[in-house]
């Protein structure tokens, strides 16, 4: 049974939550308290899977409480439930929380948010990895792109178009900006899957503040494993996203699914970046084992961590509230047959794009570990589309080489 802790200084609101969430009592053990100090006392007595807190409370406010939860109990999912839109308080909540729910919040939306976070948590069997991922505030960015975004944000002639173009190239920036737009931090509603749209919705002033004041982005350290290259990972992620978008267009998918295919392709290996940045020594071992034994990196990851970068990335993206198609693509891009989908989706586009990219780029060496899941494509009745998809992959590779 999942353990949930709700914190709000308004007792009437807590009473309302108790009534609305009563049908969940067989799945959730729920504790309701009226202050941050009381919440910490309960946390000391036993672990909680999810902490949901108001922001503006006397004494210890929500940001202070959730930051303390992040420091002491990093495995806990942290959710803000607030009716205040004070910008300074919103900025404080960004580093403290995974998601932001605006009051009044429909109970079904709250239940869905919590259930989704808990389901994704179960993807990771390792408690240490759960704590690592849940404790992350940001994903490190490619150093040159981080320098570009800071320079552009500081410029007096800064433009949303230029900022959006930089963010769209980087998996760390894209994931963070989509987290902020798809949750209620800035009072926005709806599903956003493209970094460009997210930047335009936030506006120039907000984006500049996020970069320069709140520091929502960070630079990837070049120190660590000599076998890991953030530039190589970036190149593969961009190529996968570009090809996934082309495949989605070729299959005449709706515009939203096309955006999701590109973003999912850009972010599909974000778990690899998380592991390389935070477990550098162990990840060096993973890469060495994969190289020496001629096995796929994800297989070596499972041996070392009892999980792969796919599960790590999916858990993080799900915690941050990114759309199900993007989370699904991250989780199953190596083994799409494990997913229940039976139609072409962003997962299909990313799986095929990632594999065909490797076919094109590694053909000379023959070291193509990731292979197409033909059983999956056959189930979707898409095997006859492979020749056309391969032509698309070759064409894009040539354009990249000649460009």
N, C-alpha and C positions, 0 to 999 in steps of 0.2 A: 504493500500500500504506500502510495506517495505521501510524503509529509509536506504540508504547505503552511506557511506563516503569513498572515495578513496583518499589516500595521497601519493604523490610521487613528488620529486623535479624535475623530468624530464617531462617537459610539453609535449614533443612529445609522451612520453609513455601514459600520461593521455589522450591526443587527440586520440591515438589509442584505448584505452579502451572505450572512449565515442562512437567511431564508432562501435566497436565490440559488445558493450552491448546495442546499440540503440534498437534492437528488444525487449529488456526487459523493455522499458520505460513505458509500460502500467501496469507492475507489481512492478517495483522498481522506487522509487524517488532517483536519484543519484546526489551526490555532489562531485566535484573534486577539490582538493586543493593541493598546492605545498609545504606546510611546516607543521610541527607538531604544531607550534604556531597557524597557521590559522585553523587547524583542531580543536583545543581545543575551539577556539572562536565559531565555528559552533556548536560544541557539547553543549556549554553553552546555545545556542538559542533553542535547542530542541533535543529530544532523537533520537539516531540512532540505528537501529537493528544490523547493521554490520559495522565494521571499518576494511578496508583493507589498510595496510601501507607497504611502502618500508622500508628497514632497514637502509641503509646508506644514511643519509640526513644531510646537514649542520645545525648547531644549534642543535635542538632537534632531535635525531635519532629515528628510529622506535621503538626500545626497550623502550626508555624513554617515547615516546608517548603512546604506548600500555599499559605500566605499569600504566601510569597516567589515561588512560581510565578504566583500571581494578579497580583502586582505586576509581575514581569518578562515573563511570557509569558501575557497574559490570554486568548489564544485557546485555550489548553489546557483540556480537560475535566478537572476535579479530583474524584477519588473517594477516599473514606476506606474502608479495609478494616481493621476493628479488632474485637478480641474484648473490649475494655475498655468498661465501662459507667459509668466514673467521670463524674459529672455535670459537673464543672468542665471535664473534657477534651471532653465532648460539646459543651458550650457554645462552647468554643474552636474546635471543628471546624465549627460552623455557618457562620461567616463565611468559612472557608477553602475549603469544598468545595461541590460541586453535589449530590452524593449520598453516602450512607453505607451501606456493606455490612457486615453483621455476620459475624464469624468464628464458626463455620465457615460458609463461603458456598458454596452449590452452584455448580458451574462453569457450569451452564446459565444460572443467574440472573445471574452475572457477565457471561457472554458477551452475554446479552440486553440488559443495562444498557449495556454498551459499544457494541454494534452500534446500538442505538437512538440513543444520543447522537451517534454518528458519522453516521448517516443523516440526522438532523435538521440536523446541522452543514452538510451539503451543500445544504440549502435556501437558505442564504445564500451568494450568489456573492461578496459583498464581504468581504474579510479584515478590514477595519476594523470592519464591523458584527459579524462573528463575535467579534472581540476585545472589542467593547463589551458584547455580550450575555453572553459567558462571564465577563466581569470583574465583572458586577453582583452585589452582595450582597443587595440588596433593591429593591423597586419603590416609589417614593414614593406616599404616600397622600393622600387629600383632607385639607386642613389641619384642617377642623372635626372630621372623624372621627378624625384622629390625636390631636387634643386630647382628644376624648372617651375614647379607649382609654387614654391616659395617666392621665386623671383617674379612670377606673373602676379601673384596675389599682392605683392608689395608695390607693383608698378602703378603709377598714376593713370596709365592708359590701359589698365587691366580690362579684359573683356570676358564675358561668359563663354563665348565661343572658343576662345583659346584655352581657358581653364578646363572646359568640358573635354576638349580634344586631348589634353594632357591626362586627365583623370581616366578617360576611356582607354588609355593604353596600359593602365596599371591595375593589376588584380587587387592589391591592397586598398588603393584609393577607391576603386569601383565598388568593392564590397562595403566599405565604410559609408560611402555616400548613399548607397541604396539602403543600408540599414537605417539611416537617419530619415530618409524620405518615406520608407514603407512602414515605419512606426509613426506614432503621433507626436514626435518631439516638436515639430513645427506646425502642428495643426493641419497637416495635409492628409488627404484620404485617397484611397485607391491603390492599385497595384502598378508599380513603376519597375521596369526591367532594364532600362537603358540609362547609362550614366549621363548622357547628354540631357535627357528629359529631367533627370533628378536635379542636375545643376541649374537648369532653367527654372524649375519650380522653387528652388531655394532662393535664388536671386543672388546678385553679385555681392551685396553687403554681407549676407549671411555666410556665403562660401568663403569670403576673405576672412571673416572672423573665425570660422572653423579652422582655417589653415594657420592663421597667424596668432590667434589668441587662445583658442581651445586646443590647438595642436592635435587634431584628429588623425593626422598622418605622421608617419615616422620613416626614417631611412634604414634600409637593410644594411647591416654591418657586413663588410667584405671579409671580416675575419671568420675563421671556421674551417670547414672541410674544403680541401683543395679539389675534391671530386665534385663539389656542388657549384654550379654556376647560375646565379640569378639571371644573368643575361640569356643563357640558353633556355631557362625555364620561361622567361618572358617571351622569347621568340616562338617557342612551341605553343604557348598559351594564345598569343595573338594569332598565329597561323591557324590554330584549331578553331578559335572563335570566328575568324574570317571565313574559313571553309564551312563551318557549321551554319553560318548565316546564308552562305551561297546554296547549301543543300536545302535549307528550309525554304528558301525562295524557289528553288527548282521544284520542290514538292508542293508549291503554291499554298504554303502555310499563311495564316493571317499575320498581319504586321506585328502584333504582340508576340506571337510565337517566334517570328524571325528575330526580334530583339532578344527574346529569351534564349534563343539558340546561340547568338553571339556572346551574350553575357555569360551563359553557362560554359561556353567554350573557353572564354577568358579566365573563368574562375575554377575550372574543373580540377586543376592541380593545386588549389590554394592550400590544401592540407600539407602538401609537400613543402611549401614555403614556411608554414607554421612549424613543422618538425625541424626543418633545417635551421630556422632562426632560434628555436628554443631548446632543441636537443642536438646541438651541432656535433658533439663527439659521437653520440650513438648513431646519428644519421650518417656520419662518415663511415661507420662500421657497416651500415645498411648498404651504402653505395659500393663499398669495397666487396662485400659478399655478393651483391648482384653482379658485379664485374667479374669476380673470380669464378663464380659458379655458373655464369651465363644464364641467370634467371631474371625474371622481371623484377624491377625495383619494388613493386607492390608486394610481391611474394617475399622478398627479403625484409620488407617492413613488417609483415605479419609475423615473421620469425622473431624479429627484435622487439616489437611493440605489442604483439597480439592484436594488431589493428593495422589498417593501411591508411595512406593519405586520403583515400576516398572517403572513409568514414570520418576522419578528423575534419576534413573540409566540409562535409555535409552537416556535421553537428554544429560547426561554427556558423555556417550560413543560415541554418535553421534557427539557431539561437538569435541571430541578428534579424530574423524576420523576412528574409528574402523569399521569393515565391517558390511554391512547391516544385514547379518544373526545373528550376535552377538547382534546388537542393537535391532533387532526384537525379539529375544529370551528374552532379558531383559524387553522389553516393554509389551509383551503379555504372559509371562510364567504362569500367573495365569488364564488368560482368552484367550486361543489361538483361540477360535472361532471368536474373533474380528479381527483376521488377515485373509488376503485374500488367503493365501497359500493353496494349495490343494494336496501337496505331502509331504512325510516325509522330515523333515528339522531339522536343529539344534534347532529350536523352539519346534518341536515335541519331540525331544530327551530330552530337558531340562524340558519341562512340565511333561512328563512322569517320568523322573528320579527324579525330585523334589518331586512329589507326592508319588512315590513308596518308596523313601527313608523315607518319613514321615510315610508311612504305616508300614514299617519295624521297625523303631526306636520308634514309639509312639503307637504301637499296644496295649501294655500293659495298657496304660492309657486311650485309646479310644479318645484322644484329637486330632484327625486328621481333621484339618480344611480345608486344601487344598485338593480338590477332583479332580479326573480325569474328564476332559471335554469329556464325552462320545459322545456328539453330534459332536464334532470336530473329534474325532477318527473315528466315523462312516462315516463322510464326506470323510475322507481320506481312508476309507475301511481298517482300521487297527485294528479293535476290536478283530479280531481273533489272533492277535499277542500278546495280553495281557498276556496269560498264560506263554508264553516263556519269555516275559520281566520281569514278576514277578519272574520267576525262576532265571533270571540273577541278579535281585536285591537281592534276598535271598542269592545267592551264594557269591556275592561281600560282603554282610554284614557279612556272616560267615567268609570269608577270612580276613576281617578287624578285627573281634573279635578274631580270632585265631592267627592273625599275630601280 
